[in-house]
Amino acid sequence: MQVILDFLLLIGSLVELLLYVALASVVLATTVLAGGIAVLTLRSPGSAVVIPDRRPSVSRQPRPAVKHQLARPVLVAVANEPILAKTA
């Protein structure tokens, strides 16, 4: 009879330990979640965090330097075209 009671006491202690571990996990997850929400909402008081749109605006035009860089390979290809035609 004593062996059975000792076994039940051991099982009860393990279950209690498991409940404490589960409770600690829930508390840790709640703390991390609350911290994440606080960082996202309170980082800049008075204004919310804004995630910019990934699509470029239609009204934006490329800068002249970019236009020049884009035009250069086309000019090189046109300049090399007669050379390729002669060798073919």
PDB file of N, CA, C and O in Angstrom:
ATOM      1  N   MET A   1       0.836  -1.200   0.000  1.00  0.00           N
ATOM      2  CA  MET A   1       0.000   0.000   0.000  1.00  0.00           C
ATOM      3  C   MET A   1       0.878   1.261   0.000  1.00  0.00           C
ATOM      4  O   MET A   1       0.567   2.246  -0.669  1.00  0.00           O
ATOM      5  N   GLN A   2       1.974   1.212   0.757  1.00  0.00           N
ATOM      6  CA  GLN A   2       2.866   2.370   0.832  1.00  0.00           C
ATOM      7  C   GLN A   2       3.510   2.660  -0.523  1.00  0.00           C
ATOM      8  O   GLN A   2       3.731   3.818  -0.876  1.00  0.00           O
ATOM      9  N   VAL A   3       3.811   1.595  -1.281  1.00  0.00           N
ATOM     10  CA  VAL A   3       4.427   1.762  -2.597  1.00  0.00           C
ATOM     11  C   VAL A   3       3.463   2.484  -3.535  1.00  0.00           C
ATOM     12  O   VAL A   3       3.880   3.352  -4.302  1.00  0.00           O
ATOM     13  N   ILE A   4       2.205   2.141  -3.482  1.00  0.00           N
ATOM     14  CA  ILE A   4       1.197   2.782  -4.340  1.00  0.00           C
ATOM     15  C   ILE A   4       1.064   4.259  -3.979  1.00  0.00           C
ATOM     16  O   ILE A   4       0.974   5.108  -4.866  1.00  0.00           O
ATOM     17  N   LEU A   5       1.050   4.566  -2.692  1.00  0.00           N
ATOM     18  CA  LEU A   5       0.941   5.962  -2.270  1.00  0.00           C
ATOM     19  C   LEU A   5       2.173   6.769  -2.679  1.00  0.00           C
ATOM     20  O   LEU A   5       2.059   7.923  -3.092  1.00  0.00           O
ATOM     21  N   ASP A   6       3.342   6.158  -2.563  1.00  0.00           N
ATOM     22  CA  ASP A   6       4.564   6.845  -3.002  1.00  0.00           C
ATOM     23  C   ASP A   6       4.540   7.098  -4.514  1.00  0.00           C
ATOM     24  O   ASP A   6       4.945   8.161  -4.984  1.00  0.00           O
ATOM     25  N   PHE A   7       4.057   6.101  -5.264  1.00  0.00           N
ATOM     26  CA  PHE A   7       3.962   6.249  -6.717  1.00  0.00           C
ATOM     27  C   PHE A   7       2.988   7.376  -7.081  1.00  0.00           C
ATOM     28  O   PHE A   7       3.282   8.187  -7.960  1.00  0.00           O
ATOM     29  N   LEU A   8       1.844   7.429  -6.417  1.00  0.00           N
ATOM     30  CA  LEU A   8       0.867   8.489  -6.690  1.00  0.00           C
ATOM     31  C   LEU A   8       1.419   9.860  -6.304  1.00  0.00           C
ATOM     32  O   LEU A   8       1.154  10.853  -6.983  1.00  0.00           O
ATOM     33  N   LEU A   9       2.178   9.914  -5.227  1.00  0.00           N
ATOM     34  CA  LEU A   9       2.796  11.172  -4.820  1.00  0.00           C
ATOM     35  C   LEU A   9       3.818  11.629  -5.856  1.00  0.00           C
ATOM     36  O   LEU A   9       3.907  12.818  -6.163  1.00  0.00           O
ATOM     37  N   LEU A  10       4.584  10.690  -6.391  1.00  0.00           N
ATOM     38  CA  LEU A  10       5.561  11.009  -7.430  1.00  0.00           C
ATOM     39  C   LEU A  10       4.865  11.517  -8.696  1.00  0.00           C
ATOM     40  O   LEU A  10       5.286  12.516  -9.279  1.00  0.00           O
ATOM     41  N   ILE A  11       3.814  10.837  -9.113  1.00  0.00           N
ATOM     42  CA  ILE A  11       3.062  11.258 -10.304  1.00  0.00           C
ATOM     43  C   ILE A  11       2.443  12.635 -10.067  1.00  0.00           C
ATOM     44  O   ILE A  11       2.478  13.490 -10.952  1.00  0.00           O
ATOM     45  N   GLY A  12       1.884  12.852  -8.895  1.00  0.00           N
ATOM     46  CA  GLY A  12       1.290  14.153  -8.579  1.00  0.00           C
ATOM     47  C   GLY A  12       2.321  15.272  -8.602  1.00  0.00           C
ATOM     48  O   GLY A  12       2.035  16.375  -9.067  1.00  0.00           O
ATOM     49  N   SER A  13       3.513  14.992  -8.106  1.00  0.00           N
ATOM     50  CA  SER A  13       4.575  16.003  -8.118  1.00  0.00           C
ATOM     51  C   SER A  13       4.999  16.332  -9.545  1.00  0.00           C
ATOM     52  O   SER A  13       5.221  17.497  -9.874  1.00  0.00           O
ATOM     53  N   LEU A  14       5.111  15.316 -10.391  1.00  0.00           N
ATOM     54  CA  LEU A  14       5.474  15.553 -11.791  1.00  0.00           C
ATOM     55  C   LEU A  14       4.394  16.345 -12.525  1.00  0.00           C
ATOM     56  O   LEU A  14       4.705  17.222 -13.331  1.00  0.00           O
ATOM     57  N   VAL A  15       3.135  16.041 -12.249  1.00  0.00           N
ATOM     58  CA  VAL A  15       2.037  16.786 -12.874  1.00  0.00           C
ATOM     59  C   VAL A  15       2.059  18.239 -12.406  1.00  0.00           C
ATOM     60  O   VAL A  15       1.853  19.151 -13.206  1.00  0.00           O
ATOM     61  N   GLU A  16       2.306  18.456 -11.132  1.00  0.00           N
ATOM     62  CA  GLU A  16       2.381  19.823 -10.612  1.00  0.00           C
ATOM     63  C   GLU A  16       3.534  20.592 -11.263  1.00  0.00           C
ATOM     64  O   GLU A  16       3.378  21.760 -11.620  1.00  0.00           O
ATOM     65  N   LEU A  17       4.680  19.944 -11.416  1.00  0.00           N
ATOM     66  CA  LEU A  17       5.819  20.573 -12.080  1.00  0.00           C
ATOM     67  C   LEU A  17       5.481  20.916 -13.529  1.00  0.00           C
ATOM     68  O   LEU A  17       5.837  21.991 -14.013  1.00  0.00           O
ATOM     69  N   LEU A  18       4.800  20.010 -14.219  1.00  0.00           N
ATOM     70  CA  LEU A  18       4.392  20.257 -15.601  1.00  0.00           C
ATOM     71  C   LEU A  18       3.426  21.438 -15.688  1.00  0.00           C
ATOM     72  O   LEU A  18       3.501  22.229 -16.628  1.00  0.00           O
ATOM     73  N   LEU A  19       2.533  21.562 -14.733  1.00  0.00           N
ATOM     74  CA  LEU A  19       1.608  22.700 -14.726  1.00  0.00           C
ATOM     75  C   LEU A  19       2.352  24.014 -14.512  1.00  0.00           C
ATOM     76  O   LEU A  19       2.016  25.026 -15.126  1.00  0.00           O
ATOM     77  N   TYR A  20       3.363  24.000 -13.641  1.00  0.00           N
ATOM     78  CA  TYR A  20       4.156  25.213 -13.436  1.00  0.00           C
ATOM     79  C   TYR A  20       4.921  25.600 -14.700  1.00  0.00           C
ATOM     80  O   TYR A  20       5.024  26.782 -15.028  1.00  0.00           O
ATOM     81  N   VAL A  21       5.451  24.617 -15.403  1.00  0.00           N
ATOM     82  CA  VAL A  21       6.164  24.899 -16.655  1.00  0.00           C
ATOM     83  C   VAL A  21       5.200  25.469 -17.690  1.00  0.00           C
ATOM     84  O   VAL A  21       5.543  26.416 -18.397  1.00  0.00           O
ATOM     85  N   ALA A  22       4.000  24.904 -17.787  1.00  0.00           N
ATOM     86  CA  ALA A  22       3.007  25.414 -18.733  1.00  0.00           C
ATOM     87  C   ALA A  22       2.597  26.839 -18.371  1.00  0.00           C
ATOM     88  O   ALA A  22       2.451  27.684 -19.254  1.00  0.00           O
ATOM     89  N   LEU A  23       2.412  27.106 -17.098  1.00  0.00           N
ATOM     90  CA  LEU A  23       2.047  28.453 -16.662  1.00  0.00           C
ATOM     91  C   LEU A  23       3.165  29.446 -16.974  1.00  0.00           C
ATOM     92  O   LEU A  23       2.901  30.564 -17.417  1.00  0.00           O
ATOM     93  N   ALA A  24       4.401  29.042 -16.744  1.00  0.00           N
ATOM     94  CA  ALA A  24       5.529  29.924 -17.058  1.00  0.00           C
ATOM     95  C   ALA A  24       5.609  30.194 -18.557  1.00  0.00           C
ATOM     96  O   ALA A  24       5.940  31.308 -18.964  1.00  0.00           O
ATOM     97  N   SER A  25       5.314  29.196 -19.380  1.00  0.00           N
ATOM     98  CA  SER A  25       5.326  29.389 -20.836  1.00  0.00           C
ATOM     99  C   SER A  25       4.251  30.376 -21.264  1.00  0.00           C
ATOM    100  O   SER A  25       4.493  31.227 -22.120  1.00  0.00           O
ATOM    101  N   VAL A  26       3.077  30.267 -20.681  1.00  0.00           N
ATOM    102  CA  VAL A  26       1.989  31.190 -21.019  1.00  0.00           C
ATOM    103  C   VAL A  26       2.351  32.609 -20.595  1.00  0.00           C
ATOM    104  O   VAL A  26       2.105  33.557 -21.340  1.00  0.00           O
ATOM    105  N   VAL A  27       2.925  32.764 -19.423  1.00  0.00           N
ATOM    106  CA  VAL A  27       3.319  34.096 -18.946  1.00  0.00           C
ATOM    107  C   VAL A  27       4.403  34.684 -19.838  1.00  0.00           C
ATOM    108  O   VAL A  27       4.358  35.871 -20.162  1.00  0.00           O
ATOM    109  N   LEU A  28       5.372  33.876 -20.237  1.00  0.00           N
ATOM    110  CA  LEU A  28       6.436  34.356 -21.118  1.00  0.00           C
ATOM    111  C   LEU A  28       5.882  34.766 -22.478  1.00  0.00           C
ATOM    112  O   LEU A  28       6.258  35.811 -23.008  1.00  0.00           O
ATOM    113  N   ALA A  29       5.001  33.959 -23.045  1.00  0.00           N
ATOM    114  CA  ALA A  29       4.409  34.296 -24.342  1.00  0.00           C
ATOM    115  C   ALA A  29       3.586  35.575 -24.249  1.00  0.00           C
ATOM    116  O   ALA A  29       3.627  36.402 -25.160  1.00  0.00           O
ATOM    117  N   THR A  30       2.845  35.746 -23.169  1.00  0.00           N
ATOM    118  CA  THR A  30       2.048  36.963 -22.988  1.00  0.00           C
ATOM    119  C   THR A  30       2.947  38.186 -22.858  1.00  0.00           C
ATOM    120  O   THR A  30       2.637  39.244 -23.404  1.00  0.00           O
ATOM    121  N   THR A  31       4.050  38.050 -22.144  1.00  0.00           N
ATOM    122  CA  THR A  31       4.981  39.170 -21.979  1.00  0.00           C
ATOM    123  C   THR A  31       5.611  39.561 -23.310  1.00  0.00           C
ATOM    124  O   THR A  31       5.724  40.747 -23.621  1.00  0.00           O
ATOM    125  N   VAL A  32       6.020  38.571 -24.095  1.00  0.00           N
ATOM    126  CA  VAL A  32       6.625  38.859 -25.399  1.00  0.00           C
ATOM    127  C   VAL A  32       5.604  39.512 -26.325  1.00  0.00           C
ATOM    128  O   VAL A  32       5.934  40.462 -27.034  1.00  0.00           O
ATOM    129  N   LEU A  33       4.383  39.018 -26.325  1.00  0.00           N
ATOM    130  CA  LEU A  33       3.338  39.593 -27.172  1.00  0.00           C
ATOM    131  C   LEU A  33       3.017  41.025 -26.751  1.00  0.00           C
ATOM    132  O   LEU A  33       2.892  41.907 -27.601  1.00  0.00           O
ATOM    133  N   ALA A  34       2.884  41.259 -25.460  1.00  0.00           N
ATOM    134  CA  ALA A  34       2.605  42.618 -24.980  1.00  0.00           C
ATOM    135  C   ALA A  34       3.769  43.553 -25.297  1.00  0.00           C
ATOM    136  O   ALA A  34       3.553  44.715 -25.643  1.00  0.00           O
ATOM    137  N   GLY A  35       4.985  43.063 -25.183  1.00  0.00           N
ATOM    138  CA  GLY A  35       6.154  43.881 -25.534  1.00  0.00           C
ATOM    139  C   GLY A  35       6.182  44.226 -27.010  1.00  0.00           C
ATOM    140  O   GLY A  35       6.490  45.360 -27.377  1.00  0.00           O
ATOM    141  N   GLY A  36       5.865  43.262 -27.857  1.00  0.00           N
ATOM    142  CA  GLY A  36       5.816  43.530 -29.297  1.00  0.00           C
ATOM    143  C   GLY A  36       4.756  44.541 -29.660  1.00  0.00           C
ATOM    144  O   GLY A  36       4.996  45.427 -30.480  1.00  0.00           O
ATOM    145  N   ILE A  37       3.589  44.422 -29.062  1.00  0.00           N
ATOM    146  CA  ILE A  37       2.519  45.394 -29.313  1.00  0.00           C
ATOM    147  C   ILE A  37       2.937  46.770 -28.813  1.00  0.00           C
ATOM    148  O   ILE A  37       2.681  47.773 -29.479  1.00  0.00           O
ATOM    149  N   ALA A  38       3.572  46.831 -27.661  1.00  0.00           N
ATOM    150  CA  ALA A  38       4.007  48.120 -27.116  1.00  0.00           C
ATOM    151  C   ALA A  38       5.047  48.771 -28.013  1.00  0.00           C
ATOM    152  O   ALA A  38       5.005  49.982 -28.231  1.00  0.00           O
ATOM    153  N   VAL A  39       5.976  47.986 -28.533  1.00  0.00           N
ATOM    154  CA  VAL A  39       7.007  48.552 -29.407  1.00  0.00           C
ATOM    155  C   VAL A  39       6.378  49.091 -30.683  1.00  0.00           C
ATOM    156  O   VAL A  39       6.739  50.173 -31.146  1.00  0.00           O
ATOM    157  N   LEU A  40       5.440  48.345 -31.254  1.00  0.00           N
ATOM    158  CA  LEU A  40       4.837  48.778 -32.520  1.00  0.00           C
ATOM    159  C   LEU A  40       3.910  49.976 -32.352  1.00  0.00           C
ATOM    160  O   LEU A  40       3.802  50.799 -33.261  1.00  0.00           O
ATOM    161  N   THR A  41       3.248  50.089 -31.220  1.00  0.00           N
ATOM    162  CA  THR A  41       2.278  51.174 -31.060  1.00  0.00           C
ATOM    163  C   THR A  41       2.843  52.392 -30.337  1.00  0.00           C
ATOM    164  O   THR A  41       2.384  53.510 -30.570  1.00  0.00           O
ATOM    165  N   LEU A  42       3.821  52.199 -29.473  1.00  0.00           N
ATOM    166  CA  LEU A  42       4.314  53.314 -28.672  1.00  0.00           C
ATOM    167  C   LEU A  42       5.697  53.788 -29.095  1.00  0.00           C
ATOM    168  O   LEU A  42       6.297  54.617 -28.410  1.00  0.00           O
ATOM    169  N   ARG A  43       6.211  53.283 -30.197  1.00  0.00           N
ATOM    170  CA  ARG A  43       7.559  53.659 -30.616  1.00  0.00           C
ATOM    171  C   ARG A  43       7.650  55.150 -30.901  1.00  0.00           C
ATOM    172  O   ARG A  43       8.611  55.803 -30.495  1.00  0.00           O
ATOM    173  N   SER A  44       6.661  55.689 -31.592  1.00  0.00           N
ATOM    174  CA  SER A  44       6.633  57.123 -31.863  1.00  0.00           C
ATOM    175  C   SER A  44       5.302  57.661 -31.341  1.00  0.00           C
ATOM    176  O   SER A  44       4.289  57.562 -32.033  1.00  0.00           O
ATOM    177  N   PRO A  45       5.286  58.223 -30.146  1.00  0.00           N
ATOM    178  CA  PRO A  45       4.025  58.688 -29.562  1.00  0.00           C
ATOM    179  C   PRO A  45       3.353  59.739 -30.440  1.00  0.00           C
ATOM    180  O   PRO A  45       4.006  60.640 -30.966  1.00  0.00           O
ATOM    181  N   GLY A  46       2.065  59.607 -30.583  1.00  0.00           N
ATOM    182  CA  GLY A  46       1.301  60.567 -31.373  1.00  0.00           C
ATOM    183  C   GLY A  46       1.097  60.146 -32.809  1.00  0.00           C
ATOM    184  O   GLY A  46       0.225  60.689 -33.488  1.00  0.00           O
ATOM    185  N   SER A  47       1.869  59.199 -33.290  1.00  0.00           N
ATOM    186  CA  SER A  47       1.674  58.725 -34.663  1.00  0.00           C
ATOM    187  C   SER A  47       1.963  57.234 -34.710  1.00  0.00           C
ATOM    188  O   SER A  47       2.869  56.734 -34.044  1.00  0.00           O
ATOM    189  N   ALA A  48       1.184  56.550 -35.499  1.00  0.00           N
ATOM    190  CA  ALA A  48       1.346  55.109 -35.617  1.00  0.00           C
ATOM    191  C   ALA A  48       2.502  54.782 -36.549  1.00  0.00           C
ATOM    192  O   ALA A  48       2.931  55.624 -37.338  1.00  0.00           O
ATOM    193  N   VAL A  49       2.995  53.578 -36.458  1.00  0.00           N
ATOM    194  CA  VAL A  49       4.047  53.126 -37.361  1.00  0.00           C
ATOM    195  C   VAL A  49       3.427  52.907 -38.733  1.00  0.00           C
ATOM    196  O   VAL A  49       2.431  52.195 -38.863  1.00  0.00           O
ATOM    197  N   VAL A  50       4.013  53.518 -39.752  1.00  0.00           N
ATOM    198  CA  VAL A  50       3.475  53.417 -41.107  1.00  0.00           C
ATOM    199  C   VAL A  50       4.399  52.536 -41.934  1.00  0.00           C
ATOM    200  O   VAL A  50       5.605  52.773 -42.007  1.00  0.00           O
ATOM    201  N   ILE A  51       3.822  51.523 -42.551  1.00  0.00           N
ATOM    202  CA  ILE A  51       4.583  50.656 -43.444  1.00  0.00           C
ATOM    203  C   ILE A  51       4.396  51.195 -44.853  1.00  0.00           C
ATOM    204  O   ILE A  51       3.267  51.230 -45.342  1.00  0.00           O
ATOM    205  N   PRO A  52       5.471  51.620 -45.526  1.00  0.00           N
ATOM    206  CA  PRO A  52       5.320  52.231 -46.845  1.00  0.00           C
ATOM    207  C   PRO A  52       4.831  51.222 -47.882  1.00  0.00           C
ATOM    208  O   PRO A  52       5.065  50.019 -47.770  1.00  0.00           O
ATOM    209  N   ASP A  53       4.146  51.752 -48.889  1.00  0.00           N
ATOM    210  CA  ASP A  53       3.634  50.925 -49.970  1.00  0.00           C
ATOM    211  C   ASP A  53       4.801  50.437 -50.818  1.00  0.00           C
ATOM    212  O   ASP A  53       5.733  51.197 -51.079  1.00  0.00           O
ATOM    213  N   ARG A  54       4.763  49.189 -51.247  1.00  0.00           N
ATOM    214  CA  ARG A  54       5.873  48.620 -52.009  1.00  0.00           C
ATOM    215  C   ARG A  54       5.834  49.047 -53.473  1.00  0.00           C
ATOM    216  O   ARG A  54       6.869  49.043 -54.140  1.00  0.00           O
ATOM    217  N   ARG A  55       4.668  49.413 -53.981  1.00  0.00           N
ATOM    218  CA  ARG A  55       4.569  49.790 -55.389  1.00  0.00           C
ATOM    219  C   ARG A  55       5.086  51.205 -55.584  1.00  0.00           C
ATOM    220  O   ARG A  55       4.779  52.083 -54.777  1.00  0.00           O
ATOM    221  N   PRO A  56       5.857  51.451 -56.627  1.00  0.00           N
ATOM    222  CA  PRO A  56       6.319  52.819 -56.880  1.00  0.00           C
ATOM    223  C   PRO A  56       5.165  53.697 -57.349  1.00  0.00           C
ATOM    224  O   PRO A  56       4.210  53.223 -57.965  1.00  0.00           O
ATOM    225  N   SER A  57       5.273  54.961 -57.050  1.00  0.00           N
ATOM    226  CA  SER A  57       4.241  55.908 -57.438  1.00  0.00           C
ATOM    227  C   SER A  57       4.256  56.098 -58.950  1.00  0.00           C
ATOM    228  O   SER A  57       5.320  56.077 -59.568  1.00  0.00           O
ATOM    229  N   VAL A  58       3.081  56.282 -59.547  1.00  0.00           N
ATOM    230  CA  VAL A  58       2.975  56.456 -60.995  1.00  0.00           C
ATOM    231  C   VAL A  58       3.567  57.796 -61.406  1.00  0.00           C
ATOM    232  O   VAL A  58       4.119  57.917 -62.500  1.00  0.00           O
ATOM    233  N   SER A  59       3.460  58.798 -60.550  1.00  0.00           N
ATOM    234  CA  SER A  59       3.907  60.141 -60.912  1.00  0.00           C
ATOM    235  C   SER A  59       5.426  60.299 -60.846  1.00  0.00           C
ATOM    236  O   SER A  59       5.953  61.298 -61.336  1.00  0.00           O
ATOM    237  N   ARG A  60       6.134  59.350 -60.260  1.00  0.00           N
ATOM    238  CA  ARG A  60       7.593  59.492 -60.154  1.00  0.00           C
ATOM    239  C   ARG A  60       8.253  59.236 -61.494  1.00  0.00           C
ATOM    240  O   ARG A  60       7.951  58.254 -62.173  1.00  0.00           O
ATOM    241  N   GLN A  61       9.131  60.101 -61.858  1.00  0.00           N
ATOM    242  CA  GLN A  61       9.899  59.948 -63.091  1.00  0.00           C
ATOM    243  C   GLN A  61      11.340  59.626 -62.718  1.00  0.00           C
ATOM    244  O   GLN A  61      11.821  60.088 -61.683  1.00  0.00           O
ATOM    245  N   PRO A  62      12.040  58.842 -63.538  1.00  0.00           N
ATOM    246  CA  PRO A  62      13.438  58.567 -63.219  1.00  0.00           C
ATOM    247  C   PRO A  62      14.287  59.823 -63.305  1.00  0.00           C
ATOM    248  O   PRO A  62      13.995  60.733 -64.081  1.00  0.00           O
ATOM    249  N   ARG A  63      15.325  59.862 -62.511  1.00  0.00           N
ATOM    250  CA  ARG A  63      16.222  61.018 -62.534  1.00  0.00           C
ATOM    251  C   ARG A  63      16.990  61.039 -63.852  1.00  0.00           C
ATOM    252  O   ARG A  63      17.150  59.997 -64.488  1.00  0.00           O
ATOM    253  N   PRO A  64      17.469  62.213 -64.270  1.00  0.00           N
ATOM    254  CA  PRO A  64      18.206  62.293 -65.537  1.00  0.00           C
ATOM    255  C   PRO A  64      19.424  61.374 -65.577  1.00  0.00           C
ATOM    256  O   PRO A  64      19.739  60.826 -66.634  1.00  0.00           O
ATOM    257  N   ALA A  65      20.113  61.193 -64.455  1.00  0.00           N
ATOM    258  CA  ALA A  65      21.280  60.309 -64.445  1.00  0.00           C
ATOM    259  C   ALA A  65      20.860  58.880 -64.756  1.00  0.00           C
ATOM    260  O   ALA A  65      21.575  58.150 -65.443  1.00  0.00           O
ATOM    261  N   VAL A  66      19.702  58.487 -64.250  1.00  0.00           N
ATOM    262  CA  VAL A  66      19.221  57.136 -64.514  1.00  0.00           C
ATOM    263  C   VAL A  66      18.850  56.999 -65.982  1.00  0.00           C
ATOM    264  O   VAL A  66      19.133  55.968 -66.594  1.00  0.00           O
ATOM    265  N   LYS A  67      18.214  58.032 -66.566  1.00  0.00           N
ATOM    266  CA  LYS A  67      17.875  57.980 -67.985  1.00  0.00           C
ATOM    267  C   LYS A  67      19.148  57.852 -68.822  1.00  0.00           C
ATOM    268  O   LYS A  67      19.180  57.095 -69.793  1.00  0.00           O
ATOM    269  N   HIS A  68      20.190  58.586 -68.449  1.00  0.00           N
ATOM    270  CA  HIS A  68      21.439  58.547 -69.200  1.00  0.00           C
ATOM    271  C   HIS A  68      22.077  57.156 -69.103  1.00  0.00           C
ATOM    272  O   HIS A  68      22.596  56.636 -70.091  1.00  0.00           O
ATOM    273  N   GLN A  69      22.035  56.563 -67.919  1.00  0.00           N
ATOM    274  CA  GLN A  69      22.617  55.235 -67.749  1.00  0.00           C
ATOM    275  C   GLN A  69      21.828  54.189 -68.519  1.00  0.00           C
ATOM    276  O   GLN A  69      22.405  53.225 -69.023  1.00  0.00           O
ATOM    277  N   LEU A  70      20.523  54.365 -68.615  1.00  0.00           N
ATOM    278  CA  LEU A  70      19.715  53.413 -69.369  1.00  0.00           C
ATOM    279  C   LEU A  70      19.926  53.578 -70.868  1.00  0.00           C
ATOM    280  O   LEU A  70      19.854  52.596 -71.607  1.00  0.00           O
ATOM    281  N   ALA A  71      20.184  54.791 -71.329  1.00  0.00           N
ATOM    282  CA  ALA A  71      20.344  55.029 -72.757  1.00  0.00           C
ATOM    283  C   ALA A  71      21.707  54.569 -73.253  1.00  0.00           C
ATOM    284  O   ALA A  71      21.841  54.240 -74.432  1.00  0.00           O
ATOM    285  N   ARG A  72      22.705  54.536 -72.412  1.00  0.00           N
ATOM    286  CA  ARG A  72      24.068  54.202 -72.838  1.00  0.00           C
ATOM    287  C   ARG A  72      24.171  52.790 -73.445  1.00  0.00           C
ATOM    288  O   ARG A  72      24.771  52.668 -74.513  1.00  0.00           O
ATOM    289  N   PRO A  73      23.632  51.723 -72.846  1.00  0.00           N
ATOM    290  CA  PRO A  73      23.764  50.406 -73.472  1.00  0.00           C
ATOM    291  C   PRO A  73      23.086  50.329 -74.836  1.00  0.00           C
ATOM    292  O   PRO A  73      23.549  49.601 -75.714  1.00  0.00           O
ATOM    293  N   VAL A  74      21.998  51.069 -75.024  1.00  0.00           N
ATOM    294  CA  VAL A  74      21.318  51.066 -76.323  1.00  0.00           C
ATOM    295  C   VAL A  74      22.218  51.713 -77.360  1.00  0.00           C
ATOM    296  O   VAL A  74      22.328  51.207 -78.477  1.00  0.00           O
ATOM    297  N   LEU A  75      22.866  52.826 -77.015  1.00  0.00           N
ATOM    298  CA  LEU A  75      23.760  53.496 -77.958  1.00  0.00           C
ATOM    299  C   LEU A  75      24.950  52.608 -78.305  1.00  0.00           C
ATOM    300  O   LEU A  75      25.387  52.578 -79.456  1.00  0.00           O
ATOM    301  N   VAL A  76      25.470  51.894 -77.331  1.00  0.00           N
ATOM    302  CA  VAL A  76      26.593  50.994 -77.594  1.00  0.00           C
ATOM    303  C   VAL A  76      26.154  49.871 -78.518  1.00  0.00           C
ATOM    304  O   VAL A  76      26.899  49.475 -79.414  1.00  0.00           O
ATOM    305  N   ALA A  77      24.956  49.356 -78.306  1.00  0.00           N
ATOM    306  CA  ALA A  77      24.463  48.282 -79.163  1.00  0.00           C
ATOM    307  C   ALA A  77      24.265  48.777 -80.589  1.00  0.00           C
ATOM    308  O   ALA A  77      24.578  48.059 -81.538  1.00  0.00           O
ATOM    309  N   VAL A  78      23.749  49.995 -80.756  1.00  0.00           N
ATOM    310  CA  VAL A  78      23.555  50.554 -82.096  1.00  0.00           C
ATOM    311  C   VAL A  78      24.906  50.809 -82.751  1.00  0.00           C
ATOM    312  O   VAL A  78      25.062  50.572 -83.949  1.00  0.00           O
ATOM    313  N   ALA A  79      25.878  51.285 -81.991  1.00  0.00           N
ATOM    314  CA  ALA A  79      27.202  51.557 -82.552  1.00  0.00           C
ATOM    315  C   ALA A  79      27.884  50.263 -82.990  1.00  0.00           C
ATOM    316  O   ALA A  79      28.633  50.271 -83.968  1.00  0.00           O
ATOM    317  N   ASN A  80      27.648  49.174 -82.303  1.00  0.00           N
ATOM    318  CA  ASN A  80      28.287  47.905 -82.646  1.00  0.00           C
ATOM    319  C   ASN A  80      27.536  47.133 -83.720  1.00  0.00           C
ATOM    320  O   ASN A  80      28.043  46.131 -84.226  1.00  0.00           O
ATOM    321  N   GLU A  81      26.361  47.571 -84.069  1.00  0.00           N
ATOM    322  CA  GLU A  81      25.553  46.827 -85.036  1.00  0.00           C
ATOM    323  C   GLU A  81      26.220  46.728 -86.409  1.00  0.00           C
ATOM    324  O   GLU A  81      26.249  45.627 -86.958  1.00  0.00           O
ATOM    325  N   PRO A  82      26.762  47.803 -87.006  1.00  0.00           N
ATOM    326  CA  PRO A  82      27.410  47.647 -88.315  1.00  0.00           C
ATOM    327  C   PRO A  82      28.616  46.708 -88.257  1.00  0.00           C
ATOM    328  O   PRO A  82      28.897  45.999 -89.224  1.00  0.00           O
ATOM    329  N   ILE A  83      29.324  46.700 -87.135  1.00  0.00           N
ATOM    330  CA  ILE A  83      30.473  45.806 -87.008  1.00  0.00           C
ATOM    331  C   ILE A  83      30.005  44.360 -87.047  1.00  0.00           C
ATOM    332  O   ILE A  83      30.629  43.513 -87.686  1.00  0.00           O
ATOM    333  N   LEU A  84      28.905  44.083 -86.361  1.00  0.00           N
ATOM    334  CA  LEU A  84      28.368  42.729 -86.369  1.00  0.00           C
ATOM    335  C   LEU A  84      27.851  42.356 -87.751  1.00  0.00           C
ATOM    336  O   LEU A  84      27.976  41.206 -88.171  1.00  0.00           O
ATOM    337  N   ALA A  85      27.271  43.320 -88.460  1.00  0.00           N
ATOM    338  CA  ALA A  85      26.752  43.041 -89.799  1.00  0.00           C
ATOM    339  C   ALA A  85      27.893  42.736 -90.768  1.00  0.00           C
ATOM    340  O   ALA A  85      27.745  41.878 -91.637  1.00  0.00           O
ATOM    341  N   LYS A  86      29.018  43.420 -90.634  1.00  0.00           N
ATOM    342  CA  LYS A  86      30.155  43.182 -91.529  1.00  0.00           C
ATOM    343  C   LYS A  86      30.789  41.818 -91.282  1.00  0.00           C
ATOM    344  O   LYS A  86      31.248  41.162 -92.217  1.00  0.00           O
ATOM    345  N   THR A  87      30.813  41.396 -90.030  1.00  0.00           N
ATOM    346  CA  THR A  87      31.456  40.122 -89.721  1.00  0.00           C
ATOM    347  C   THR A  87      30.562  38.939 -90.044  1.00  0.00           C
ATOM    348  O   THR A  87      31.054  37.816 -90.149  1.00  0.00           O
ATOM    349  N   ALA A  88      29.267  39.156 -90.204  1.00  0.00           N
ATOM    350  CA  ALA A  88      28.345  38.045 -90.444  1.00  0.00           C
ATOM    351  C   ALA A  88      28.303  37.599 -91.845  1.00  0.00           C
ATOM    352  O   ALA A  88      27.565  36.671 -92.176  1.00  0.00           O
TER     353      ALA A  88
END
